[in-house]
Amino acid sequence: MTVYLYSLLNLPTLPGMPHTHAAIADEALLSLLQNSTQVWRGTHCARIKTCASGYAPLDAALPGGGWPVGALIELLPACEGIGELRLSLPALKTLSDANRQIVFVRPPHTPYPPALLRAQLSLQHIVWISADSDEDARWAAEQTLRAGAAGAVLLWSDSGDDRHLRRLQLAAETGQTLAFLYRTPSARRQPSPAALRLRLRPAADGVRLEILKARGGHTAVVQIPFS
Amino acid sequence: MLWLCLHLPHLAIELRQPAPEGFAAITDRHGARRVLIACNESARAQGVFKNLDATVALAREPQLQLIERSRSAETQALKALAGWAGQFSSQVSFDAARWLLWLEIGASIRYFGGLQTLRSQIAEGIALLGYTANIGIATTLEAAALLAVNDQPMAIVSQPMLAQAIGALPLDTLALGPKAHSALQASGLRSIGEVLALPAAALSRRFGLEATDYLQRLLGRQPDIRAPFRSPARYRRMFEFTQSVATVEGLLFALRRMLHEFQGFLRGRDTAIQTLQLSLCHRDAAGTQLQLHTSTPQRDAVRLFALLREKLERTVLPEAVTQMVLAAQQFVPLGYTQADLFDDAPQHDAGWADLLDKLRARLGENCVRYLGLADDHRPEKAWCVQNSGVATQLPQDFPDRPLWILEPRLIQKLPQLLGTPERIEAGWWNHEDSCRDYYLARTAEGARWWLYREAATQQWFLQGLWA
């Protein structure tokens, strides 16, 4: 006999059910779980859904072996033009090849089509959303993430408001979408609900990544060479 | 023929959106008297009812707000309802003076899965529009109306049952003129059955030809021919506010009803729209025009409402709104896009199209851009913005390019240059001659720039970032 138990233990107390009864029921379930060898416990190995970053040293350092899908990824480049966008391109190419849309929300500059094509992205799958304000941009990114209709969303936002970031994180979770958020390097000192936070610094022939935070993983420093 | 009649006993007050607050009643002039013709629920709870004299009503509820009747608004409302009813029947007619709407349902019963299902669908639909309605079903128009006015749930589906079924109903609900009614009263007749038992010749002698004609039509002994409502080629629904509305929230009630009516209209014609206009009129300022374009044909009221609401909330009203007009000129079959003949853009799934509509509604029609290549050697002219994504190939051996392209900006302090330059010469054919040497450079911070030196002026410009 196979019994699948996922989140039964976390079920809310039923209305009208005294708390003590609920606790007894919890205990009974726990002992059932612990004493049965035929029960697979989902909490033991919470798998992270990921998408390979395309850089072996980075994939090795990230929990689940790639960019987490359905979670906010925060990128904090030291300055513009150090390969901060290039870092995401192999993953975006995978999505583009799978006919998924890649949405740039209020990028700071124009994404240059010849360069995108050289990275083997299909222009049919690159969507550029312009917005007048940071608020509009966050709203558009949130809607896109939540709808789950796009493969990836890249957002450039200055907002350091924890609630704004939480909304994005939640939307990414709901839509199970790859979500990159580009922020200024000073944001490093603020706490963030993002599942993954990376600080980017220029290196001689590539970029140096400092994993500031990785849910289910460890902090690390990774060097990525660009050919 | 089987007729379903909708009687809207509170039409005159329910058509007002946003609904008047507190105690409110609609009045009509009968000579020098003002008589209530409809009241809202809170007024009815205070013992104020239809046909009551306005002065008496005010004595019962001094807070009562009296609103003058607008016959044109009633007709507009019924016309819109007739359009909405087209989804259930191909033969619809209405009587604006009596607040009645008829649908021939004999032909559509089977399609809708039986009389009860159809009836409850219509009842739910009309409730969604915010109207109270009583339904009567009978084999003649007037019998259906009589049942609806008396709120009789039975359905008279065969002619022989008719006279007996309506016989017990009160006499004063017959649609006769006041003269005929007082004559009936005076003659001592009390129920419809007693009137119907009289010979036709005697009836017409005593109560006039009009009354006999009505009774003959009621019983189906004479044909009852009405001009059927024809749904217009273009849709236009005008809505007048009793008091001008200053906030967007105030417009939403009316808009929601309008869109549900519109959905019924579109269903009746088995069609959809991609473009919709909403005009807001003000007392003095020029009208506010909103136009909605959807990427796929739409007819869902909830979805259209969400999109228009998004647009409205982003609109600054110059003044309070006195009138609102919803209009659609072009209709498209549901499930096909308008421009799909030469459009080789991929067919997006429904979720994607909905998302784009939502984004466009709030951020503007041009907020969603796709990128393309343009046939020009000058980097700033080698790309373009497009409305839809088109599959594009880069020419072979195209040199490496930065991911961000910038408007060229003059730089004073030159960073460290790397590698050999790439010369780009173009524009000589239209006197925009330019000859540039492009370099990859590395700044002190470690950023990689794309620079060029203009050959003519020897000035340096930054044009790209290797992001």
Contacts between the chains, C-beta under 8 A, distances in Angstrom:
chain1	res1	chain2	res2	distance
A	78	B	445	7.0
A	78	B	446	7.3
A	79	B	445	4.9
A	79	B	446	7.3
A	79	B	447	5.1
A	80	B	404	7.4
A	80	B	447	6.1
A	80	B	465	5.4
A	80	B	467	6.3
A	81	B	402	7.8
A	81	B	404	7.4
A	81	B	443	7.6
A	81	B	447	3.5
A	81	B	448	5.2
A	81	B	449	6.1
A	81	B	465	3.7
A	81	B	466	5.5
A	81	B	467	5.7
A	82	B	446	5.8
A	82	B	447	5.6
A	82	B	448	7.1
A	82	B	466	8.0
A	82	B	467	7.8
A	83	B	448	7.7
A	83	B	466	6.7
A	83	B	467	7.0
A	84	B	467	5.5
A	85	B	403	4.8
A	85	B	404	7.5
A	85	B	467	3.9
A	86	B	403	6.5
A	86	B	466	7.3
A	86	B	467	6.7
A	99	B	346	6.9
A	101	B	348	8.0
A	101	B	352	6.6
A	107	B	404	7.7
A	108	B	404	7.5
A	109	B	404	3.7
A	109	B	405	6.7
A	109	B	406	5.7
A	109	B	465	6.6
A	109	B	467	7.6
A	110	B	383	7.6
A	110	B	404	6.7
A	110	B	405	4.9
A	110	B	406	7.6
A	111	B	371	6.6
A	111	B	403	6.4
A	111	B	404	7.0
A	111	B	405	7.9
A	112	B	379	7.9
A	112	B	383	6.5
A	112	B	401	5.7
A	112	B	402	6.2
A	112	B	403	5.9
A	112	B	404	6.4
A	112	B	405	4.0
A	112	B	464	6.7
A	113	B	371	4.4
A	113	B	372	6.4
A	113	B	373	5.6
A	113	B	382	7.7
A	113	B	383	4.5
A	113	B	392	7.4
A	114	B	373	6.8
A	114	B	382	6.2
A	114	B	383	7.0
A	114	B	394	6.1
A	114	B	398	6.2
A	114	B	401	4.5
A	115	B	400	7.7
A	115	B	401	4.2
A	115	B	402	6.0
A	115	B	403	4.7
A	116	B	371	7.0
A	116	B	403	7.3
A	117	B	373	7.5
A	117	B	392	6.6
A	117	B	393	7.5
A	117	B	394	4.0
A	117	B	398	7.7
A	118	B	394	6.4
A	118	B	398	6.7
A	118	B	400	6.6
A	118	B	401	6.4
A	119	B	403	7.9
A	122	B	389	7.9
A	122	B	391	6.5
A	122	B	392	8.0
A	123	B	370	6.6
A	123	B	371	5.3
A	123	B	372	6.2
A	123	B	373	7.8
A	123	B	389	5.9
A	123	B	390	6.9
A	123	B	391	7.3
A	123	B	392	4.9
A	124	B	345	6.9
A	124	B	346	6.2
A	124	B	370	7.4
A	124	B	389	3.6
A	124	B	390	6.6
A	124	B	391	5.5
A	125	B	389	6.7
A	126	B	370	6.9
A	126	B	371	5.8
A	126	B	389	7.2
A	127	B	368	6.2
A	127	B	369	7.3
A	127	B	370	6.4
A	127	B	389	7.4
A	128	B	368	7.7
A	128	B	369	4.3
A	128	B	370	7.2
A	128	B	371	6.5
A	128	B	385	7.8
A	129	B	359	6.3
A	129	B	363	7.2
A	129	B	367	5.8
A	129	B	368	6.1
A	129	B	369	7.6
A	130	B	363	7.3
A	130	B	366	7.5
A	130	B	367	5.3
A	130	B	369	6.5
A	131	B	363	5.5
A	131	B	367	6.6
A	132	B	363	7.7
A	136	B	362	7.3
A	136	B	363	5.8
A	139	B	362	7.1
A	140	B	359	5.5
A	140	B	362	7.9
A	140	B	363	6.3
A	140	B	367	7.6
A	143	B	355	6.4
A	143	B	358	6.0
A	143	B	359	6.5
A	144	B	355	6.1
A	144	B	359	7.5
A	147	B	351	5.5
A	147	B	352	7.7
A	147	B	354	7.3
A	147	B	355	4.5
A	148	B	351	6.9
A	149	B	348	7.9
A	149	B	349	6.9
A	149	B	351	4.0
A	149	B	352	4.1
A	149	B	354	7.8
A	149	B	355	5.0
A	150	B	352	7.3
A	150	B	355	7.7
A	201	B	446	7.3
A	202	B	445	7.0
A	202	B	446	2.6
A	202	B	447	6.7
A	203	B	446	7.7
